[in-house]
Amino acid sequence: SINKRRNDTLRLGQNLNNLGNLLYGRGQLDSALHYFRLAADLKQHFDLASNLVASSKNNIGMILREMGRNQEAEQELLEALAIRREIHDRAGVLSSLTNLMELYVASQEMQKAQEVYKEAEPMLKEFGGYEIMTRMMSHAGDMHAKLGKYERAVQVLQSALLYTDSLHEQTTKESILELERRFKLEEKEKEIRDLQVAREQADRDKEWTRWFVIGLSASVALLSLM
């Protein structure tokens, strides 16, 4: 059926993307780029979910940036950003803006960097996780420093530090609560197991006592006949 072919194609695209990520992690940029392009072409050709196309293009842009091919990188990252805007993926938009910010600061394109940061800044606290917040604010601090706005650079980095510390504290609290929940659950399961063992032992003792009484009664009966 059409849906089955579509799902099979989607799985193939995801597998190509995963392979690209694996090779990227190993530093094999050319090979990773090849598989990311295959994934993006496949997804576009079969009109698959736009967020997957955006993800592939984002990956391609990041690899091209690492390879020093900044113009090509910018094109891919802008295409990923456009798709994410079109589908109203605001978290994805922030991720794309962060990648563009990194590209523009590294290539000394400060006007573009400022435009990107202006759009991204209001979104940070709403959609920015620990990694995105750290990366964006670090690039923003670098941007302000390169523009000679050293006081602003310090303010941005201090704000980032305070916010990421609060995120880390919240994550730590959530981890502790999860461990406590797990511990209580394990304790409860242990209590249940112990209760079950005690019940089984009580049943065995009860059965043994029953047979003991039967045996004793039989012995008394035999003795009374003698």
Salt bridges, closest charged atoms under 4 A:
ASP8 OD2 - LYS4 NZ 3.05
ASP8 OD1 - ARG11 NH2 2.36
GLU72 OE1 - ARG69 NH2 2.88
GLU74 OE2 - LYS112 NZ 2.97
GLU76 OE2 - ARG37 NH1 3.53
GLU76 OE1 - LYS57 NZ 3.31
GLU79 OE1 - LYS57 NZ 2.65
GLU102 OE2 - ARG65 NH2 2.91
GLU102 OE1 - ARG135 NH2 2.75
GLU102 OE1 - HIS139 NE2 3.57
GLU109 OE1 - LYS112 NZ 3.28
GLU119 OE1 - ARG85 NH2 2.44
GLU121 OE2 - ARG152 NH2 3.48
ASP142 OD2 - LYS146 NZ 3.64
GLU169 OE2 - LYS173 NZ 3.53
GLU178 OE2 - ARG181 NH2 2.90
GLU178 OE2 - ARG182 NE 3.64
GLU191 OE1 - LYS188 NZ 3.70
ASP194 OD2 - LYS190 NZ 3.04
GLU207 OE2 - ARG210 NH2 3.00
